[in-house]
């Protein structure tokens, strides 16, 4: 066997021994929250389609109309010829929605998180990042070539101590967190971090990908979001001041060197904004349904639409996932390195479209057959 193949096979065998090997499973999403997988129709609690918009007729119609008018692909990067007319409308509306001067749309949330820090800080600078921040935020921090220090999860006091020790020897400082953490569902202390940033002449960046509230009053000058979850489509964005957005268009490599998003994707995001602005209460439904689940399952009250059911070992989490699939639910096991060792879990994502009776049935199974044995 060639050395490269031998290396790959050895790594795969090691993953298999620890129940950490992954595989792509064909999954057809038929009616938003319903999927077809392994020949079965399953109710999915593993999709981030929080508002159930991926199959919404208004989004489909907007996407089809955009294809008819603008074609399928953007054809080039945004700074060349890929900046089709729909971008300006979406960025203007995102800025108003988030209460900022301007916005910039990236090809994905990962590309936004990987590109923003690199455009703002460099080798003479400091980044403080929550230890449980998303992989894409860590990627951006490392690409920046700044000194990167992790602070304990949601511990503003630890972040303050690190700033007190290291801020004086660095030109600029950037604090990085998620407003709602994707694997734990808990919320960051944004007000405390914002106050700390101001006291230390630092900048605060928060990833709002899993935050449906848009109601916090913290002053966060760098707001990153996604179009692939509540918006039901694809893409990412940064909302910030006009000078910062102009800088992104000149320095963010993940924007400059990526082909623009297809016009249909931008058009569907505009349609999603229409629906969200027309029915503000819709954004609160996933959290209410998550809280109904945690109450019935005997878990701490949900802070967001994401609820972790921590199992511990990867093999046990896989067994729990398979058991729920037998009951008609798709709840994918999340294993290291996505989560820390010993905290493999079932990650439940609640949608506005989830039926209340099925939420209650799932909670009963989790309470009596999973948590009881955990």
N, C-alpha and C positions, 0 to 999 in steps of 0.2 A: 504494500500500500504506500502511495506517495506520502511524504512527510506531512504535507498540508492536510490530506485526508485523515491521516493517522492522528494528527493533533485534534482535528474537529471531532472525530469519532470518540476520542478519549474524553474530551470535554462534555460531549453529549452523554456518555456513559456515566460520568460523575454526576451530572444533573439528574439523570434517571435514578441513580442510587438515593438521592436526597429528595425525590418527588418534586423536583424543580424544573424538569424538562417541559417545555411548552410546545404546542402545535396549533396551527391555524385550523379552525373548525368552520366549514361552510355554514353560514347562518343567514337565512332569508327573513327579513323583517317585512311582515305582511300587512299588519294593521297598526302600525305605530308601536304599541306595547307588546304585540304578539309576534312570536318568531317561529320559524320552522328550523329545527336542528336535530340531527341524528334521526331523521324521519318522524319527529314528533312536533306537535304544536305546543309551544310553551309560552307562558306569561313571563315576560322578561322584567327582572329587577336589576339588570346589569347594564342598562343603557342610560346614557346621560341626556336623553331626549326629554328633559325635565317638563316641558310644556306640551309634549306630544305633537310637535309641529312638523316632524319630518314627512308625514303623510298628509298634511293639511292641503285641501284643494287650492287655497289661495297661494300657497308657496309653489305648488306644482304649476299652476297657471302662470305665475310670474316668471318662473324658470323657462317654461316653454316659449312664452312671448319674447324673452330675452334671447333665446337661441334663434328664433325666427328673425329677429332684427340684427343681432350682433354676431351670430355664429357660435360655435362650440367653445373654442379656446381663445385666450387673450393674445397669443401669437408671439409675445416677447415680454421682457421685464417691464415694469411700470415706467421706468425712466427712459425706455426706448419707445415702444409703440403699444405697450400692453395696458396703458392707463385709460381704459374705455370710459365713456361718459358716466356710467352708473357709479363709479367710485366716488366722485365728488359729492353726489347726493347722499350716499351712505355715510361717508366720513363726516359730513356736516350734521347729519341726524344723530350719529353716535356721540358726537361732541355735545350736542344739546341734551341728549338723554343722560349723559354722565355729568353734565354741568361743567365742561371744560371749554377752552378756547378752540381746540382743534383735535383731530383724530387721524390716525394713520392705520390703514388695513394691511395686514401681512398675509402671507400664504397659509399660515396655520397658527394656532396658539403656541405650538412648540417653536416655530420660527420667530414669533414675537419675543418670547421669553429668552431665546438664544441670542437675539440680536440687539435688544435694547441696552442691556448692561455694557456690551462690547462697544456700543456707540457713545456711551457716556463716560466710562472710566477706563483707566489703563494701569500701567505698571507702577505708577507713583501713588495709586489710590487704594482704598480699603473697601471691601464688601463684607457686611455682616448679614448672614443668611440663616433663617430658621432651619434647624437640623432636619426637619421633616418636609421641607419645601420640595416641590415637584422636581423631577429629574431635569426638566427643561430649564428651570430656574438655575439649577446647579450647573448645567451646561453653559448658560450665558455667563454665569459668574466666572467659571474657569476660562472661558474664551477671552474674557476681558483682560487677562494677565494681571489683574489687581491681586492684592493680598486678600485671601478669602478666609474668613473665620465663621464658624457655626455657633449660633447661640441656642441654648436649650429651648425646646419647643414651647412657643408662646410665653417665653420668660423675658419680659421687657427689662427686668432688673439685671438679668445676665447680659443682655445686649448693652445696657448702660455701663456695666462694669467693663466690658470689652472695649467700648468706645473710650471710656476713661483711660484705659491703658494704652490704646493704639491710635486714637484719633490724631494726636499731636504730631505724629511722624508721617502723616499721609496728607496729600494735597486735597483730595475729595473723599467723601465717605457715602456709601449707598447701603441702605437697609432694605432687605428683600424678604418678602413673606407672601403667603397666600391669604386672602381674606377669609375663605372657607377652604379647609384642607381636604384634598381630594380623596384621601384614604381613611381619614378619621371623622370628617364631617364637622369638626369643631371650628370655631371662629377665632381669628387672630385678635389680639388686643390693639386694634388699629389706633385708637385714641392715644393710648400710652406710647406706642411707637412713634406716632406723629409728634407728640410733645417732645419725646427724646430726640427726634431728628432735628427739630427746631432748636433745641438747647445746644446741640452738638454741631450745628452747621452741617447736617447730613441730609441726604435726599431719601425719601421713602417710596418704594415701589411695591405695589400689591397686585397679585394675580387674582382677578375676580371671576375666574372661569366657572367656579361652582357656587357663586354667590348670586342668589336670585332676588335679594332684597333691594339693593340699590338705595337703602334707606339710612346707612350709617352716615354720620356727620363728620367723620374724621377727615382732616385735611391731608389727602394723599396726592401729591403732585404727579405721580406716575401710575396710572390705572391701566392694567393690561386685562383684556377680556378675550372671549372666544365667540365665534359664530357657529361652532360645531355642536353645542350642547343645547341650551335653551332656545337658541335661534333655529335649530333644526337643520343647519346647513354645514358650512365648512369655512375655515379661515380664522384669523386672530386680529386683534387690534390694540393699539395704544391710544389712550386719551390723555392729553396733557396740554401744556401751554403751546401757543403758536411757535415760539422759537424752538422749543424742544421737538415738536413735530417736524419743523423744517430741517432740524439737525438730523433726525432719523432718515429723512429722504436723501441726505447726503452722506451718512456714515454707517447706517445699519446694513451690514453686508447681507443679512438674510432677506432684506427687502430689495436691495440694489441688484443682486445677482439671482433673483428668483423670477420665473415667469409669473405674470399677473394671474389672479384667479379667473376662472371662466365667468363670463357675464351672467350666466344663469345662476351662479352661486350668489353673486352680489344682488341680483334682482330678488332672489328668494329671501335674502336677509332683510331687504327693504320691506317685503311683504310681512315678514315676521315682526318687524318693528311696528308696522301698522296694527297688527293684532295685539301686541303687548301694550301699546299706548292706548288702544281703544278699550282694553279691559285690564286695568291695572291690578285688579284683584287676582287675576289668573296666576301671577307670579308667586302668590302666597300659598297656592294649593299644594304644591309638592311638599313644602315644609309641614303643613297641617297633616298631610297623609303620613309623613314620616313620624310625626309626633303621635299620631293614632297608633302606628305600629309599635313604637317603643313603649307606649303605655300598656298595650295589650301583651307585649312580649316580656315585660318586666325589666326593660333596659332604661338607662338614663335618658331623660327627655332629649329628643333630637334638637340640635341647634340649626340644622340645615336639611336639605333633601338627601343627604348622604348619611347612612347609618352603618357602622361596622359591627359585625358580630365576630369578635375575636375568638379563634379556636385554639391557636397555639402552634401545633406542628403542621407542616405542609400536607402530609399524607392524610391527617384527620380532616383538614379543610377540604381536600379533594373528595373524601368520603361524604362529607356533609353536603357538598355541592351535588354529587351524584344522587344522594337521597332526595334532595329537593327536586331534581330533574324528574325522578320517578313520580313525584307528586304533581308534576306539571308546571314547575317553576324553573326559570333560568336564573340562577344566582351563581356567578362564576367565582371560584376561589382565587383569592389574591395572595401570592406567596413572595418570599424574598427573591430578589433584592428590592422588589417594589415596596415592600414593608420590612421593618426590622426583623431579624432572626427571632423566632419564638412567638411571632405575632401574626402568623398566617390567619386569614380571616375570610368571611363572606362579606362582600361589600354590596350593600343594597342601595340602589339609587331610585328614589321615588318620583313618579311622574304625576302631573295633574290628571292624567287619563286612567290611573290605576283604579279598578273597582274596589269600593270599600269592603265588600264581603270577601274578596280575595286577599286583601291586606290582612283582614282578621284571621283568615284561614292560615296564611303564611306565619303570622305571629304565633298562633297556637302551636304549629309544628316546631318553630324555633324554640319556643319556651319549653315544650314538653319533651322534645326529642334531640335537641342540639345543646341548648344551654344546660339542661339537666345533666348531660354527660360530659360537658366541657371541663 
